[in-house]
């Protein structure tokens, strides 16, 4: 077992496909693909690639900390009570535990994610 893991940004394996939960859907009909690539033994830390088609959903982090690095596409994220932030390819951001807001995919987005929680 190696302690160095390369994140494959264009995986050739089949992703897990899903749709927005009805209670979180705000607009459109976004679909999601997830390529989980690594996980700590206790499951508390996960790494992979995630992709979403255009649409808008509620983002609720709960106790999860998430680092994101946008590989392609455009998203607008608006924290409840806050101002919208637009992220494009090359941008990185963190959603901290307790984050609640709107995730609007403007152009199909692909990101590297690391979640802790």
DSSP file (Angstrom, degrees, kcal/mol; ACC not computed):
  #  RESIDUE AA STRUCTURE BP1 BP2  ACC     N-H-->O    O-->H-N    N-H-->O    O-->H-N    TCO  KAPPA ALPHA  PHI   PSI    X-CA   Y-CA   Z-CA
    1    1 A X              0   0    0      0, 0.0     2,-0.3     0, 0.0     0, 0.0   0.000 360.0 360.0 360.0 130.4    0.0    0.0    0.0
    2    2 A X        -     0   0    0      2,-0.1     0, 0.0     1,-0.1     0, 0.0  -0.690 360.0-148.8 -95.8 150.8    1.4    3.4   -1.0
    3    3 A X  S    S+     0   0    0     -2,-0.3     2,-0.5     2,-0.0    -1,-0.1   0.235  80.3  81.6 -99.4  11.8    0.8    6.5    1.0
    4    4 A X        -     0   0    0      2,-0.0     2,-0.5     0, 0.0    -2,-0.1  -0.982  60.4-173.4-117.6 125.9    0.9    8.7   -2.1
    5    5 A X        -     0   0    0     -2,-0.5     2,-0.4    33,-0.0    33,-0.0  -0.975  13.4-150.2-125.2 121.8   -2.3    8.9   -4.2
    6    6 A X        -     0   0    0     -2,-0.5     2,-0.6     1,-0.0    -2,-0.0  -0.764  19.1-132.9 -86.1 131.1   -2.6   10.6   -7.6
    7    7 A X        -     0   0    0     -2,-0.4     2,-0.7    41,-0.0    41,-0.0  -0.774  15.4-143.1 -85.6 120.4   -6.1   12.0   -8.2
    8    8 A X    >   -     0   0    0     -2,-0.6     3,-0.5     1,-0.2    41,-0.0  -0.760  13.0-168.5 -86.2 112.4   -7.1   11.0  -11.7
    9    9 A X  T 3  S+     0   0    0     -2,-0.7     2,-0.2     1,-0.3    -1,-0.2   0.694  83.8  36.9 -80.8 -18.2   -9.0   14.0  -13.2
   10   10 A X  T 3  S-     0   0    0     39,-0.0    -1,-0.3     0, 0.0    -2,-0.0  -0.593  86.2-167.4-128.1  70.1  -10.4   12.1  -16.2
   11   11 A X    <   -     0   0    0     -3,-0.5     4,-0.1    -2,-0.2    -4,-0.0  -0.222  19.3-154.2 -63.2 146.6  -11.2    8.6  -14.8
   12   12 A X        +     0   0    0      2,-0.1    -1,-0.1     3,-0.0     2,-0.1   0.509  67.7  96.2 -95.5  -7.7  -11.9    5.8  -17.2
   13   13 A X  S    S-     0   0    0      1,-0.1     2,-0.2    22,-0.0    -2,-0.0  -0.400  89.7 -92.0 -78.2 160.2  -13.9    3.8  -14.6
   14   14 A X        -     0   0    0     -2,-0.1    -1,-0.1     1,-0.1     2,-0.1  -0.533  43.8-134.4 -72.6 135.2  -17.7    4.1  -14.5
   15   15 A X        -     0   0    0     -2,-0.2     2,-0.6    20,-0.1    20,-0.2  -0.386  19.0-105.8 -82.7 165.5  -19.0    6.8  -12.1
   16   16 A X  E     -A   34   0A   0     18,-2.8    18,-2.2    -2,-0.1     2,-0.4  -0.845  43.1-151.5 -84.2 125.7  -21.8    6.6   -9.6
   17   17 A X  E     +A   33   0A   0     -2,-0.6     2,-0.3    16,-0.2    16,-0.2  -0.805  24.4 156.5-105.5 143.5  -24.6    8.5  -11.2
   18   18 A X  E     -A   32   0A   0     14,-2.2    14,-3.0    -2,-0.4     2,-0.3  -0.940  29.0-131.6-153.6 173.1  -27.3   10.3   -9.2
   19   19 A X  E     -A   31   0A   0     -2,-0.3    12,-0.2    12,-0.2     2,-0.1  -0.801  43.1 -79.5-124.2 166.8  -29.9   13.1   -9.4
   20   20 A X        -     0   0    0     10,-1.0     2,-0.2    -2,-0.3     5,-0.1  -0.428  50.5-107.7 -66.3 140.1  -30.7   16.0   -7.0
   21   21 A X    >>  -     0   0    0      1,-0.1     3,-2.2    -2,-0.1     4,-1.2  -0.492  28.8-122.0 -64.2 138.1  -32.8   15.0   -4.0
   22   22 A X  T 34 S+     0   0    0      1,-0.3     3,-0.4     2,-0.2    -1,-0.1   0.856 112.1  54.7 -53.7 -37.7  -36.3   16.4   -4.5
   23   23 A X  T 34 S+     0   0    0      1,-0.2    -1,-0.3    34,-0.0    -2,-0.1   0.610 113.3  42.9 -73.9  -9.9  -36.2   18.4   -1.3
   24   24 A X  T <4 S+     0   0    0     -3,-2.2    34,-2.3    33,-0.1     2,-0.3   0.531  86.8 108.5-108.9 -10.4  -32.9   20.0   -2.4
   25   25 A X  E  <  +B   57   0A   0     -4,-1.2    32,-0.2    -3,-0.4     3,-0.1  -0.532  31.1 164.6 -73.3 127.9  -33.8   20.8   -6.0
   26   26 A X  E     -     0   0A   0     30,-2.9     2,-0.3     1,-0.4    31,-0.2   0.766  64.3  -8.5-106.4 -46.8  -34.4   24.5   -6.7
   27   27 A X  E    S+B   56   0A   0     29,-1.9    29,-2.8     0, 0.0     3,-0.4  -0.995 103.5   8.6-154.6 151.8  -34.2   24.7  -10.6
   28   28 A X  E    S-B   55   0A   0     -2,-0.3    27,-0.2    27,-0.2    26,-0.0  -0.272  82.4 -82.7  77.9-163.5  -33.4   22.6  -13.6
   29   29 A X        -     0   0    0     25,-0.6    -1,-0.2     2,-0.0    26,-0.1  -0.467  52.4-175.0-140.6  62.3  -32.8   18.9  -13.7
   30   30 A X        -     0   0    0     -3,-0.4   -10,-1.0    26,-0.1     2,-0.3  -0.275   7.2-158.8 -66.0 146.4  -29.1   18.5  -12.7
   31   31 A X  E     -A   19   0A   0    -12,-0.2    22,-1.9    23,-0.1     2,-0.3  -0.921   7.3-148.3-121.4 154.2  -27.4   15.1  -12.8
   32   32 A X  E     -AC  18  52A   0    -14,-3.0   -14,-2.2    -2,-0.3     2,-0.4  -0.912  10.2-165.2-126.6 146.1  -24.3   14.2  -10.9
   33   33 A X  E     -AC  17  51A   0     18,-2.3    18,-2.5    -2,-0.3     2,-0.4  -0.998  10.0-168.3-128.0 135.5  -21.4   11.8  -11.5
   34   34 A X  E     -AC  16  50A   0    -18,-2.2   -18,-2.8    -2,-0.4     2,-0.6  -0.987  13.0-171.5-128.5 127.3  -19.0   10.8   -8.8
   35   35 A X  E     - C   0  49A   0     14,-3.1    14,-1.8    -2,-0.4     2,-0.2  -0.835  17.7-158.0-112.8  89.4  -15.7    9.0   -9.2
   36   36 A X  E     + C   0  48A   0     -2,-0.6    12,-0.3    12,-0.2     3,-0.1  -0.499  18.2 171.6 -66.9 133.4  -14.7    8.2   -5.6
   37   37 A X  E     +     0   0A   0     10,-3.0     2,-0.3     1,-0.4    11,-0.2   0.676  54.7   9.5-120.7 -26.0  -10.9    7.6   -5.6
   38   38 A X  E     - C   0  47A   0      9,-1.9     9,-2.5   -33,-0.0    -1,-0.4  -0.992  53.4-176.7-157.4 150.3   -9.7    7.3   -2.0
   39   39 A X  E     - C   0  46A   0     -2,-0.3     7,-0.2     7,-0.2     5,-0.1  -0.987  29.4-115.5-150.6 137.4  -11.1    7.0    1.4
   40   40 A X    >   -     0   0    0      5,-2.6     3,-2.0    -2,-0.3    -2,-0.0  -0.322  40.3-105.0 -65.9 156.9   -9.5    6.9    4.9
   41   41 A X  T 3  S+     0   0    0      1,-0.3    -1,-0.1     2,-0.1     0, 0.0   0.845 123.5  45.3 -54.6 -36.8  -10.0    3.6    6.8
   42   42 A X  T 3  S-     0   0    0      1,-0.0    -1,-0.3     3,-0.0    -2,-0.0   0.473 111.1-121.3 -87.8  -0.8  -12.7    5.2    9.0
   43   43 A X  S <  S+     0   0    0     -3,-2.0    -2,-0.1     2,-0.2    -1,-0.0   0.482  80.8 118.7  78.5   2.1  -14.4    6.9    6.0
   44   44 A X  S    S+     0   0    0      1,-0.1    73,-2.3    73,-0.1     2,-0.5   0.764  71.2  46.9 -75.0 -24.4  -13.9   10.3    7.6
   45   45 A X  E     + D   0 116A   0     71,-0.2    -5,-2.6    72,-0.2     2,-0.4  -0.977  69.1 176.8-121.8 127.7  -11.8   11.6    4.7
   46   46 A X  E     -CD  39 115A   0     69,-2.1    69,-2.5    -2,-0.5     2,-0.3  -0.968   6.7-171.5-130.9 145.8  -12.8   11.1    1.0
   47   47 A X  E     +CD  38 114A   0     -9,-2.5   -10,-3.0    -2,-0.4    -9,-1.9  -0.985  27.1 103.2-135.2 144.9  -11.3   12.2   -2.2
   48   48 A X  E     -CD  36 113A   0     65,-1.8    65,-2.5    -2,-0.3     2,-0.4  -0.986  60.1 -67.6 175.8-163.8  -12.5   12.0   -5.8
   49   49 A X  E     -CD  35 112A   0    -14,-1.8   -14,-3.1    -2,-0.3     2,-0.4  -0.931  37.5-171.7-117.2 139.4  -13.9   13.7   -8.9
   50   50 A X  E     -CD  34 111A   0     61,-2.4    61,-2.8    -2,-0.4     2,-0.4  -0.992   0.7-170.8-134.1 140.9  -17.5   15.1   -9.0
   51   51 A X  E     -CD  33 110A   0    -18,-2.5   -18,-2.3    -2,-0.4     2,-0.3  -0.984   2.1-175.1-133.4 142.5  -19.4   16.4  -12.0
   52   52 A X  E     -CD  32 109A   0     57,-2.2    57,-2.2    -2,-0.4   -20,-0.2  -0.999  17.2-138.5-138.6 140.9  -22.7   18.2  -12.3
   53   53 A X        -     0   0    0    -22,-1.9    52,-0.2    -2,-0.3    54,-0.1  -0.494  53.9 -62.3 -87.5 166.1  -24.8   19.4  -15.2
   54   54 A X  S    S+     0   0    0     -2,-0.2   -25,-0.6    52,-0.1     2,-0.3  -0.125  86.1  92.7 -55.9 143.3  -26.6   22.8  -15.1
   55   55 A X  E     -BE  28 105A   0     50,-1.4    50,-2.8   -27,-0.2     2,-0.4  -0.888  64.3 -98.6 156.3 179.6  -29.2   23.4  -12.4
   56   56 A X  E     +BE  27 104A   0    -29,-2.8   -30,-2.9    -2,-0.3   -29,-1.9  -0.995  36.4 167.2-136.2 133.6  -29.6   24.7   -8.9
   57   57 A X  E     -BE  25 103A   0     46,-2.3    46,-2.9    -2,-0.4     2,-0.4  -0.902  39.7 -99.4-137.4 163.3  -29.7   22.9   -5.6
   58   58 A X  E     - E   0 102A   0    -34,-2.3     2,-0.5    -2,-0.3    44,-0.2  -0.730  34.0-151.2 -80.4 133.2  -29.5   23.5   -1.8
   59   59 A X  E     + E   0 101A   0     42,-3.0    42,-2.0    -2,-0.4     2,-0.5  -0.949  18.3 175.6-108.9 122.2  -26.1   22.7   -0.5
   60   60 A X  E     - E   0 100A   0     -2,-0.5    40,-0.2    40,-0.2    39,-0.1  -0.953  10.0-177.1-130.4 110.4  -26.1   21.6    3.2
   61   61 A X    >   -     0   0    0     38,-2.7     3,-2.4    -2,-0.5     2,-0.2   0.740  12.0-178.5 -82.9 -23.7  -22.7   20.6    4.6
   62   62 A X  T 3  S-     0   0    0     37,-0.5    36,-2.1     1,-0.3    -1,-0.2  -0.440  75.2 -18.5  60.4-125.7  -23.8   19.5    8.1
   63   63 A X  T 3  S+     0   0    0     34,-0.2     2,-0.3    -2,-0.2    -1,-0.3   0.303 112.8 113.0 -94.6   8.1  -20.7   18.5    9.9
   64   64 A X    <   -     0   0    0     -3,-2.4     2,-0.5    32,-0.2    35,-0.3  -0.663  52.9-154.8 -92.0 136.1  -18.6   18.0    6.7
   65   65 A X  E     -F  116   0A   0     51,-3.2    51,-2.8    -2,-0.3     2,-0.4  -0.908  19.4-168.9 -99.9 130.3  -15.7   20.2    5.7
   66   66 A X  E     -FG 115  95A   0     29,-2.6    29,-2.8    -2,-0.5     2,-0.4  -0.975  15.6-164.9-132.5 125.0  -15.2   20.2    1.9
   67   67 A X  E     -FG 114  94A   0     47,-2.7    47,-2.0    -2,-0.4     2,-0.4  -0.874  17.7-170.5 -97.4 134.7  -12.3   21.5   -0.2
   68   68 A X  E     -FG 113  93A   0     25,-2.9    25,-2.2    -2,-0.4     2,-0.4  -0.981  16.4-170.3-129.1 140.1  -13.1   21.9   -3.9
   69   69 A X  E     -FG 112  92A   0     43,-2.1    43,-2.5    -2,-0.4     2,-0.4  -0.978  25.0-134.6-127.1 117.9  -10.8   22.6   -6.9
   70   70 A X  E     +F  111   0A   0     21,-2.9    20,-3.1    -2,-0.4    41,-0.3  -0.582  24.5 177.1 -77.8 123.2  -12.7   23.4  -10.2
   71   71 A X  E     -     0   0A   0     39,-3.1     2,-0.3    -2,-0.4    40,-0.2   0.816  68.8 -10.0 -90.5 -38.6  -11.3   21.6  -13.2
   72   72 A X  E    S+F  110   0A   0     38,-1.5    38,-2.2    17,-0.1    -1,-0.4  -0.983 100.8  35.3-157.3 158.1  -13.9   22.8  -15.7
   73   73 A X  E    S-     0   0A   0     -2,-0.3    16,-0.7    36,-0.2     2,-0.4  -0.328  72.4 -85.0  92.7-174.6  -17.2   24.6  -15.9
   74   74 A X  E     +FH 107  88A   0     33,-1.3    32,-2.1    14,-0.2    33,-1.8  -1.000  35.8 179.2-140.4 133.6  -18.7   27.5  -13.9
   75   75 A X  E     -FH 105  87A   0     12,-2.3    12,-2.5    -2,-0.4     2,-0.5  -0.949  16.8-151.2-130.5 154.3  -20.6   27.5  -10.6
   76   76 A X  E     -FH 104  86A   0     28,-2.7    28,-2.8    -2,-0.3     2,-0.5  -0.995  14.9-168.0-122.8 124.3  -22.2   30.2   -8.5
   77   77 A X  E     -FH 103  85A   0      8,-3.0     8,-2.4    -2,-0.5     2,-0.5  -0.954   3.5-173.4-117.5 128.4  -22.4   29.5   -4.8
   78   78 A X  E     -FH 102  84A   0     24,-2.3    24,-2.5    -2,-0.5     6,-0.2  -0.937  15.0-145.4-125.0 108.6  -24.5   31.7   -2.5
   79   79 A X  E >   -F  101   0A   0      4,-0.6     3,-2.9    -2,-0.5    22,-0.3  -0.429  41.5 -89.8 -65.7 144.8  -24.4   31.2    1.2
   80   80 A X  T 3  S+     0   0    0     20,-2.8    -1,-0.1     1,-0.3    20,-0.1  -0.372 117.2   8.3 -53.9 127.3  -27.7   31.8    3.0
   81   81 A X  T 3  S+     0   0    0      1,-0.3    -1,-0.3    -3,-0.1     2,-0.2   0.525 119.1  96.4  77.4   6.0  -27.7   35.5    3.9
   82   82 A X  S <  S-     0   0    0     -3,-2.9    -1,-0.3     1,-0.0     2,-0.3  -0.558  78.5 -88.6-120.4-176.4  -24.5   36.1    1.9
   83   83 A X        -     0   0    0     -2,-0.2    -4,-0.6    -3,-0.1     2,-0.1  -0.658  46.6-102.1 -92.8 148.1  -23.3   37.3   -1.5
   84   84 A X  E     -H   78   0A   0     -2,-0.3     2,-0.4    -6,-0.2    -6,-0.2  -0.385  30.7-157.9 -68.5 146.9  -22.9   34.9   -4.5
   85   85 A X  E     -H   77   0A   0     -8,-2.4    -8,-3.0    -2,-0.1     2,-0.4  -0.994   5.7-147.5-125.0 133.8  -19.4   33.8   -5.4
   86   86 A X  E     -H   76   0A   0     -2,-0.4     2,-0.4   -10,-0.2   -10,-0.2  -0.874  13.6-169.0-104.9 133.0  -18.5   32.5   -9.0
   87   87 A X  E     +H   75   0A   0    -12,-2.5   -12,-2.3    -2,-0.4     2,-0.2  -0.969   7.1 176.5-124.3 138.1  -15.9   29.8   -9.4
   88   88 A X  E >   -H   74   0A   0     -2,-0.4     3,-2.7   -14,-0.2   -18,-0.3  -0.729  48.3 -47.9-128.8 175.6  -14.3   28.7  -12.7
   89   89 A X  T 3  S+     0   0    0    -16,-0.7   -18,-0.2     1,-0.3    -1,-0.1  -0.195 127.5  25.5 -48.1 130.6  -11.6   26.3  -13.9
   90   90 A X  T 3  S+     0   0    0    -20,-3.1    -1,-0.3     1,-0.4     2,-0.2   0.160  95.9 117.4  97.4 -16.9   -8.5   26.8  -11.8
   91   91 A X    <   -     0   0    0     -3,-2.7   -21,-2.9   -21,-0.1    -1,-0.4  -0.534  43.9-164.9 -84.5 151.0  -10.4   28.2   -8.7
   92   92 A X  E     +G   69   0A   0    -23,-0.2     2,-0.3    -2,-0.2   -23,-0.2  -0.955  12.3 164.7-131.0 152.1  -10.4   26.5   -5.3
   93   93 A X  E     -G   68   0A   0    -25,-2.2   -25,-2.9    -2,-0.3     2,-0.4  -0.974  25.8-130.3-158.3 167.9  -12.7   27.0   -2.3
   94   94 A X  E     -G   67   0A   0     -2,-0.3     2,-0.6   -27,-0.2   -27,-0.2  -0.987   4.7-158.0-126.7 134.7  -13.7   25.5    1.0
   95   95 A X  E     -G   66   0A   0    -29,-2.8   -29,-2.6    -2,-0.4     2,-0.1  -0.971  25.9-148.6-107.9 117.8  -17.2   25.0    2.4
   96   96 A X    >   -     0   0    0     -2,-0.6     3,-2.2   -31,-0.2   -35,-0.2  -0.377  31.7 -74.4 -85.2 161.5  -16.9   24.7    6.1
   97   97 A X  T 3  S+     0   0    0      1,-0.3   -34,-0.2   -34,-0.2    -1,-0.2  -0.270 121.7  30.6 -52.8 137.6  -19.1   22.6    8.5
   98   98 A X  T 3  S+     0   0    0    -36,-2.1    -1,-0.3     1,-0.3   -35,-0.1   0.285  82.9 149.1  93.5  -9.1  -22.5   24.3    8.9
   99   99 A X    <   +     0   0    0     -3,-2.2   -38,-2.7   -35,-0.3   -37,-0.5  -0.345  17.9 174.9 -60.5 134.5  -22.5   25.8    5.4
  100  100 A X  E     +E   60   0A   0    -40,-0.2   -20,-2.8   -39,-0.1     2,-0.3  -0.988  23.7  98.5-139.0 132.6  -26.0   26.2    3.9
  101  101 A X  E     -EF  59  79A   0    -42,-2.0   -42,-3.0    -2,-0.3     2,-0.4  -0.952  65.5 -54.6-179.3-161.0  -26.7   27.9    0.6
  102  102 A X  E     -EF  58  78A   0    -24,-2.5   -24,-2.3    -2,-0.3     2,-0.6  -0.883  30.3-161.1-109.3 135.2  -27.4   27.6   -3.1
  103  103 A X  E     -EF  57  77A   0    -46,-2.9   -46,-2.3    -2,-0.4     2,-0.6  -0.965  13.1-175.0-113.9 112.1  -25.2   25.7   -5.6
  104  104 A X  E     -EF  56  76A   0    -28,-2.8   -28,-2.7    -2,-0.6     2,-0.8  -0.936  13.4-154.7-113.0 114.0  -26.0   26.9   -9.1
  105  105 A X  E     +EF  55  75A   0    -50,-2.8   -50,-1.4    -2,-0.6   -30,-0.2  -0.797  17.0 174.5 -86.7 114.2  -24.1   25.0  -11.9
  106  106 A X  E    S+     0   0A   0    -32,-2.1     2,-0.4    -2,-0.8   -31,-0.2   0.886  74.0  15.4 -87.0 -46.0  -24.0   27.5  -14.8
  107  107 A X  E    S- F   0  74A   0    -33,-1.8   -33,-1.3   -54,-0.1    -1,-0.4  -0.986 110.0 -78.1-126.3 139.7  -21.8   25.3  -17.1
  108  108 A X  E     -     0   0A   0     -2,-0.4     2,-0.4   -35,-0.2   -55,-0.2  -0.056  59.5-151.9 -39.8 126.2  -21.3   21.6  -16.5
  109  109 A X  E     -D   52   0A   0    -57,-2.2   -57,-2.2   -36,-0.2     2,-0.4  -0.832  20.0-170.7-113.5 143.4  -18.7   21.5  -13.7
  110  110 A X  E     +DF  51  72A   0    -38,-2.2   -39,-3.1    -2,-0.4   -38,-1.5  -1.000  18.5 172.8-129.1 132.6  -16.1   19.0  -12.8
  111  111 A X  E     -DF  50  70A   0    -61,-2.8   -61,-2.4    -2,-0.4     2,-0.4  -0.959  35.0-124.4-138.2 154.8  -14.2   19.3   -9.6
  112  112 A X  E     -DF  49  69A   0    -43,-2.5   -43,-2.1    -2,-0.3     2,-0.4  -0.838  38.3-165.1 -87.8 136.2  -11.7   17.5   -7.3
  113  113 A X  E     -DF  48  68A   0    -65,-2.5   -65,-1.8    -2,-0.4     2,-0.4  -0.952  21.5-174.0-125.7 148.9  -13.1   17.2   -3.9
  114  114 A X  E     -DF  47  67A   0    -47,-2.0   -47,-2.7    -2,-0.4     2,-0.4  -0.957  15.8-170.5-134.1 117.3  -11.7   16.3   -0.5
  115  115 A X  E     -DF  46  66A   0    -69,-2.5   -69,-2.1    -2,-0.4     2,-0.4  -0.877   8.0-172.6-111.4 144.6  -14.3   15.9    2.3
  116  116 A X  E      DF  45  65A   0    -51,-2.8   -51,-3.2    -2,-0.4   -71,-0.2  -0.996 360.0 360.0-131.9 125.8  -13.6   15.6    6.0
  117  117 A X              0   0    0    -73,-2.3   -72,-0.2    -2,-0.4   -73,-0.1   0.384 360.0 360.0 152.0 360.0  -16.3   14.8    8.5
